[in-house]
Amino acid sequence: MVDFAKVEYLLRTNPLGIKDDVAEKIHEHKGSDYRHLHDFYLNLAGVFRFKNYQHNQLEFTFDGRDPFDCYCEEWTIAFKKWIKEFCRHDNFIRAVLDLTVFYPAESPLLMVDNRMHAFLNQHFDVKIHPQKGIVRKMA
């Protein structure tokens, strides 16, 4: 997800590949600390489950495969598709880069995390409620 966001950002803002401070910082970023994206990942997985398995049970498969393996495969495909789709939105790219490449250690997580949460709510027309779980937005 972070790599998609980095590439998309650089293609949009620096298509000629000119070296500046921002591009250099993005290229040099080799971090493996993605804990700030963990809540977003869990929420996205919850939205996937809500959209595809609302009845709270995995479906029977008649091809001999384990339902868990089918679920994992479907989740992986959906995750990659959604991330590519999300990277078309500047707000998403900025939020991902703010949480990874440009994240200062002393900065509060709340504001950027709220942007990611709002993006999910808007994109999928759902509301992630702390007590009720994922619910459809009412018009």
Protein Blocks (a to p, Z undefined) as FASTA:
>chain_A
ZZmmmmmmmmmmmmnopacfklmmmmmpccfbfklmmmmmmmmmmmmmmmmmmnopacdd
fehpafklmmmmmmmmmmmmmmmmmmmpmklmmmmmmmmmmmcfklcfklmmmmmmmmmm
mmnopacdfklopadddZZ
